[in-house]
Amino acid sequence: MHDEQIAAPFRLNIGKHALQDMNLQQFDTIIDVRTPLEFALDHIPGAINCSVLTNEERVIVGTLYKQTTSFDAKKVGAAMVAKNIAAMLETKFQDKPKNWAPLIYCWRGGARSGAMTHIFRQVGWDALQLDGGYKYWRSSVVKSLTELSSRFQFIAICGKTGSGKSRLLQAIAANGAQTLDLEALAEHKGSVLGDNPDVPQPSQKMFESLIWHALTNFDATKPIYVEAESKKIGRLQLPDALMTQMWAGQCLVLDTNNGLRLPLLREEYAHLIANPAVLHYKLDCLARLHSADKIRSWHDAVNRGDFDALISDLLIAHYDPAYSKSMFRNYQHLASAKTVTLRTINVDGFENAAAQFLA
């Protein structure tokens, strides 16, 4: 069933509001009725997926539209939608009270979400359909990210690879400060070896939606602490407006000596150390940046199990030069940044560092 516009008096119109000022928490549930594949690519943060057409059913209906007539496709699609909504009424929505108020959306705010909204309102629930659906919401997110990013003052935590910046950010958050953990949203630690094991990165669209959602929950009168990043985290690109604000903000530097960076990185890369084949593959990704002899020496260190030598040389030959080149060029206030030395990598060490920065 294609998302054709249908007459519906119960719509929420994003266009009447600034998207970042909308209170989506007013709804008890946000329901995305698109297919699981559409939902996985991107969705409104916090939404649940209740597909009125499965992936396979949508292909069937779409094929009928192309090969027969829209009337034939609508008949088949309507039966599928009705069956799926009925099943959900008997299961996941069976216990919802009379005052339940969901927001429902599909691709364009048409037939799929319209069907569920109509049935839910007939039941007696105060259901609203998102006007324009996901497509309009997505375009609004892209537009609002620029204005939303400009509202905030960012404080970038700088420091060489393996300094413990992510742990420091967590300690700062534990002290009640606002923090934006971009690497957590991106499911990646930000380096060529930074993939999270068994957890794929979200799509670019989903990443931007998660950033938008995080920013809408911050207080613009207070700074946001963020780890200094380059333009990309793994395969994901940071929004230009956010990157510009981060570069223009104040900086803090976490100074961690190599004696502490090595055990920190061993912990961070434990999954790679346990899987040398994957580590070999990752090292090959650096072949365009380093000589064949250097890459071979790193492979040899893996084969010997000498991971301290590998990490130490990666820091000297790859990570530290890259940090100096990118950070000093992009972060405008790095030269005047307050520096705190990390004394120990246990919890107390990061809590002490956080307290010094926040002071």
C-alpha positions as CSV (number, residue, x, y, z in Angstrom):
1,M,0.0,0.0,0.0
2,H,1.6,3.3,-1.1
3,D,1.5,6.3,1.2
4,E,-1.0,8.4,-0.7
5,Q,-2.4,11.4,1.0
6,I,-5.8,10.8,2.5
7,A,-8.2,13.1,4.2
8,A,-7.6,12.9,8.0
9,P,-8.5,15.6,10.5
10,F,-6.2,14.3,13.2
11,R,-2.7,15.3,12.1
12,L,0.3,16.7,13.8
13,N,1.8,19.3,11.5
14,I,5.6,19.8,12.0
15,G,5.5,22.8,9.8
16,K,3.6,24.8,12.4
17,H,6.5,24.5,14.9
18,A,10.3,24.6,15.0
19,L,11.1,20.9,15.1
20,Q,13.6,21.2,17.9
21,D,10.9,23.0,20.0
22,M,8.3,20.3,19.6
23,N,7.6,18.2,22.7
24,L,7.4,14.6,21.4
25,Q,7.3,13.5,25.0
26,Q,3.7,14.5,25.1
27,F,2.8,11.3,23.3
28,D,2.6,8.0,25.3
29,T,4.1,6.1,22.3
30,I,5.6,7.0,18.9
31,I,4.7,4.3,16.4
32,D,6.6,3.8,13.1
33,V,4.4,1.6,10.9
34,R,6.9,1.3,8.1
35,T,8.7,-1.9,7.3
36,P,11.6,-3.2,9.5
37,L,14.0,-2.3,6.8
38,E,12.8,1.3,6.6
39,F,12.9,1.5,10.4
40,A,16.4,0.2,10.6
41,L,17.7,2.8,8.2
42,D,16.4,5.7,10.4
43,H,13.4,6.5,12.6
44,I,12.3,9.1,15.2
45,P,14.4,8.4,18.3
46,G,12.3,6.5,20.9
47,A,9.8,5.2,18.3
48,I,8.8,1.6,18.2
49,N,8.3,-0.4,15.0
50,C,4.9,-1.8,14.4
51,S,4.8,-2.6,10.7
52,V,1.5,-2.7,9.0
53,L,3.2,-4.3,6.0
54,T,6.2,-6.6,6.4
55,N,9.3,-6.2,4.2
56,E,8.0,-9.0,2.0
57,E,4.4,-7.8,1.9
58,R,5.5,-4.3,0.8
59,V,7.4,-5.9,-2.1
60,I,4.3,-7.8,-3.2
61,V,2.1,-4.7,-3.1
62,G,4.7,-2.6,-4.9
63,T,5.0,-5.3,-7.6
64,L,1.2,-5.3,-8.1
65,Y,1.3,-1.5,-8.5
66,K,3.8,-1.8,-11.3
67,Q,2.5,-4.9,-13.1
68,T,-1.3,-4.6,-12.7
69,T,-3.3,-1.7,-11.4
70,S,-3.3,0.5,-8.3
71,F,-6.8,-0.8,-7.5
72,D,-5.6,-4.4,-7.4
73,A,-2.6,-3.4,-5.3
74,K,-4.8,-1.4,-2.9
75,K,-7.2,-4.4,-2.4
76,V,-4.3,-6.7,-1.6
77,G,-2.5,-4.1,0.5
78,A,-5.6,-3.2,2.5
79,A,-6.2,-6.8,3.5
80,M,-2.6,-7.2,4.6
81,V,-2.8,-3.9,6.6
82,A,-6.1,-4.8,8.2
83,K,-4.8,-8.2,9.2
84,N,-1.6,-6.9,10.7
85,I,-3.3,-4.1,12.7
86,A,-5.9,-6.6,14.0
87,A,-3.1,-8.8,15.2
88,M,-1.4,-5.9,17.0
89,L,-4.7,-4.9,18.6
90,E,-5.0,-8.4,20.0
91,T,-1.4,-8.5,21.3
92,K,0.9,-5.5,21.9
93,F,-1.9,-2.9,22.2
94,Q,-4.4,-5.0,24.0
95,D,-3.7,-3.6,27.4
96,K,-3.6,0.1,26.5
97,P,-5.9,2.3,28.5
98,K,-8.6,4.6,27.1
99,N,-6.5,7.7,27.6
100,W,-3.5,6.3,25.7
101,A,-2.3,8.9,23.2
102,P,0.1,7.7,20.5
103,L,1.7,9.5,17.5
104,I,1.7,7.4,14.3
105,Y,3.8,7.9,11.2
106,C,4.8,6.2,8.0
107,W,6.9,7.3,5.0
108,R,4.8,10.3,3.8
109,G,2.0,10.4,6.4
110,G,-0.5,8.7,4.1
111,A,-2.2,5.4,3.8
112,R,-0.2,3.2,6.2
113,S,-0.3,5.5,9.2
114,G,-3.7,6.8,8.2
115,A,-5.2,3.3,8.4
116,M,-3.8,2.7,11.9
117,T,-4.7,6.2,13.1
118,H,-8.3,5.8,11.9
119,I,-8.8,2.4,13.6
120,F,-7.2,3.6,16.8
121,R,-9.4,6.6,17.0
122,Q,-12.4,4.3,16.3
123,V,-11.3,2.3,19.3
124,G,-11.3,5.5,21.4
125,W,-7.6,6.3,21.7
126,D,-6.5,9.9,21.0
127,A,-4.1,8.9,18.2
128,L,-2.5,11.5,16.0
129,Q,-1.0,11.0,12.5
130,L,2.3,12.8,11.8
131,D,1.6,15.1,8.8
132,G,4.2,14.4,6.0
133,G,5.4,11.3,7.8
134,Y,9.0,10.3,8.2
135,K,10.0,12.1,4.9
136,Y,9.0,15.5,6.2
137,W,10.4,14.8,9.7
138,R,13.8,13.8,8.1
139,S,14.0,17.0,6.1
140,S,13.1,19.0,9.2
141,V,15.9,17.3,11.2
142,V,18.5,18.2,8.5
143,K,17.4,21.9,8.6
144,S,17.1,22.2,12.3
145,L,20.5,20.6,13.1
146,T,22.3,23.8,11.9
147,E,20.2,26.2,14.1
148,L,20.2,23.8,17.0
149,S,23.9,23.3,17.0
150,S,24.4,27.1,17.1
151,R,22.5,27.4,20.3
152,F,25.2,25.7,22.4
153,Q,28.7,26.4,23.7
154,F,30.9,23.3,23.4
155,I,33.9,22.4,25.4
156,A,36.1,19.9,23.6
157,I,38.2,17.4,25.5
158,C,41.4,16.9,23.7
159,G,44.2,14.4,24.2
160,K,46.2,11.9,22.2
161,T,44.8,8.5,21.3
162,G,44.6,6.3,24.4
163,S,44.5,9.2,26.8
164,G,41.2,8.1,28.2
165,K,39.1,10.9,26.9
166,S,35.9,8.8,26.7
167,R,36.3,7.7,30.3
168,L,36.9,11.3,31.3
169,L,33.7,12.3,29.5
170,Q,31.8,9.7,31.4
171,A,33.3,11.0,34.7
172,I,32.3,14.5,33.8
173,A,28.7,13.3,33.1
174,A,28.6,11.5,36.4
175,N,29.3,14.9,38.0
176,G,26.1,16.3,36.5
177,A,27.6,18.2,33.5
178,Q,26.0,18.1,30.1
179,T,28.0,15.7,27.8
180,L,27.5,14.6,24.2
181,D,29.1,11.2,23.6
182,L,29.4,11.1,19.8
183,E,31.4,7.9,19.8
184,A,28.7,6.1,21.8
185,L,26.1,7.4,19.3
186,A,28.3,6.3,16.4
187,E,29.0,2.9,17.9
188,H,32.7,3.5,17.1
189,K,35.8,4.6,19.0
190,G,36.9,6.9,16.2
191,S,40.1,5.3,14.9
192,V,40.9,2.7,12.3
193,L,40.8,0.1,15.0
194,G,37.8,1.6,16.7
195,D,34.9,-0.7,15.6
196,N,32.8,-2.0,18.4
197,P,32.7,-5.8,18.3
198,D,29.5,-7.3,17.0
199,V,27.7,-3.9,16.9
200,P,27.3,-2.2,13.5
201,Q,27.4,1.5,13.1
202,P,24.0,3.1,12.6
203,S,23.2,4.7,9.2
204,Q,24.2,8.3,8.6
205,K,20.6,9.3,8.8
206,M,20.1,7.5,12.1
207,F,23.3,9.0,13.5
208,E,22.1,12.5,12.7
209,S,18.7,11.8,14.3
210,L,20.4,10.6,17.5
211,I,22.5,13.8,17.6
212,W,19.4,15.9,17.0
213,H,17.6,14.1,19.8
214,A,20.5,14.5,22.2
215,L,20.8,18.2,21.5
216,T,17.0,18.8,22.0
217,N,17.4,17.6,25.6
218,F,20.2,20.0,26.6
219,D,20.0,23.3,28.4
220,A,21.4,26.1,26.1
221,T,22.5,28.1,29.2
222,K,25.1,25.5,30.1
223,P,28.1,24.2,28.1
224,I,28.2,20.8,26.5
225,Y,31.3,18.7,27.1
226,V,32.3,16.7,24.0
227,E,35.3,14.6,23.0
228,A,37.3,16.3,20.3
229,E,36.7,14.5,17.1
230,S,37.7,14.7,13.5
231,K,35.1,15.1,10.8
232,K,34.4,11.3,10.7
233,I,33.8,8.7,13.3
234,G,34.3,5.4,11.5
235,R,32.2,5.7,8.3
236,L,29.9,8.4,9.8
237,Q,30.2,12.1,9.0
238,L,29.6,14.7,11.7
239,P,27.2,17.4,10.7
240,D,29.1,20.5,9.5
241,A,27.3,22.9,11.8
242,L,28.1,20.8,14.9
243,M,31.7,20.5,13.8
244,T,32.1,24.2,13.3
245,Q,30.7,24.9,16.8
246,M,33.0,22.3,18.3
247,W,36.1,23.8,16.6
248,A,35.1,27.3,17.9
249,G,34.6,26.2,21.5
250,Q,36.9,26.1,24.4
251,C,39.3,23.2,24.9
252,L,40.5,21.0,27.7
253,V,43.5,18.7,27.4
254,L,43.9,15.4,29.2
255,D,47.6,14.6,29.4
256,T,48.3,10.8,29.8
257,N,51.8,9.4,29.7
258,N,52.6,6.4,27.5
259,G,52.9,4.1,30.6
260,L,49.2,4.6,31.2
261,R,48.1,4.8,27.5
262,L,49.4,1.3,26.8
263,P,47.2,-0.5,29.3
264,L,44.3,1.7,28.4
265,L,44.6,0.8,24.7
266,R,45.1,-2.9,25.6
267,E,41.7,-2.7,27.3
268,E,40.1,-0.8,24.4
269,Y,41.4,-3.2,21.8
270,A,41.0,-6.4,23.8
271,H,38.6,-7.8,21.3
272,L,41.2,-7.3,18.5
273,I,44.0,-8.8,20.5
274,A,41.8,-11.8,21.0
275,N,41.1,-12.1,17.3
276,P,44.4,-11.6,15.4
277,A,42.9,-12.3,12.0
278,V,40.7,-9.2,12.3
279,L,43.6,-7.2,13.7
280,H,45.7,-8.1,10.6
281,Y,42.9,-6.9,8.4
282,K,42.6,-3.6,10.2
283,L,46.4,-3.0,10.0
284,D,46.2,-3.6,6.2
285,C,43.7,-0.6,6.1
286,L,46.7,1.6,7.0
287,A,48.7,0.5,4.0
288,R,48.0,3.7,2.0
289,L,49.5,5.8,4.8
290,H,52.6,3.9,5.7
291,S,55.4,2.0,4.0
292,A,55.2,-1.7,3.3
293,D,58.1,-2.3,5.8
294,K,56.1,-0.5,8.6
295,I,53.0,-2.5,7.9
296,R,55.0,-5.7,7.8
297,S,56.6,-4.9,11.2
298,W,53.1,-4.4,12.7
299,H,52.0,-7.8,11.4
300,D,55.1,-9.4,12.8
301,A,54.3,-8.0,16.2
302,V,50.8,-9.5,16.1
303,N,52.2,-12.8,15.1
304,R,54.7,-12.7,18.0
305,G,51.9,-11.7,20.4
306,D,53.9,-8.6,21.3
307,F,51.0,-6.2,21.5
308,D,52.7,-3.6,23.7
309,A,55.3,-3.2,20.9
310,L,52.5,-2.9,18.4
311,I,50.5,-0.4,20.3
312,S,53.6,1.7,21.2
313,D,54.7,1.9,17.6
314,L,51.2,2.7,16.3
315,L,51.2,5.6,18.7
316,I,54.6,6.9,17.6
317,A,54.2,6.3,13.9
318,H,50.5,6.8,13.3
319,Y,48.2,8.1,16.0
320,D,50.3,10.9,17.6
321,P,51.3,12.5,14.3
322,A,47.7,12.4,13.1
323,Y,46.6,14.0,16.4
324,S,49.1,16.8,16.2
325,K,48.2,17.5,12.5
326,S,44.4,17.6,12.9
327,M,43.8,18.9,16.4
328,F,46.1,22.0,16.2
329,R,44.7,22.9,12.8
330,N,41.0,22.7,13.7
331,Y,40.4,23.5,17.4
332,Q,40.9,27.2,17.6
333,H,41.5,27.5,21.4
334,L,43.7,24.4,21.9
335,A,46.8,26.4,22.5
336,S,45.2,28.1,25.5
337,A,43.5,25.0,26.9
338,K,43.7,24.0,30.5
339,T,45.7,20.8,30.9
340,V,45.2,18.1,33.6
341,T,47.5,15.2,34.0
342,L,45.9,11.8,34.5
343,R,47.6,10.1,37.5
344,T,46.0,6.6,37.3
345,I,43.6,4.8,35.1
346,N,41.3,3.6,37.8
347,V,37.9,5.2,38.5
348,D,39.5,7.6,41.1
349,G,42.0,8.8,38.5
350,F,39.2,9.9,36.1
351,E,37.0,11.3,38.8
352,N,39.9,13.5,40.1
353,A,40.7,14.7,36.5
354,A,37.0,15.5,36.0
355,A,36.8,17.4,39.2
356,Q,39.9,19.5,38.2
357,F,38.4,20.4,34.8
358,L,35.0,21.2,36.3
359,A,36.6,23.4,38.9
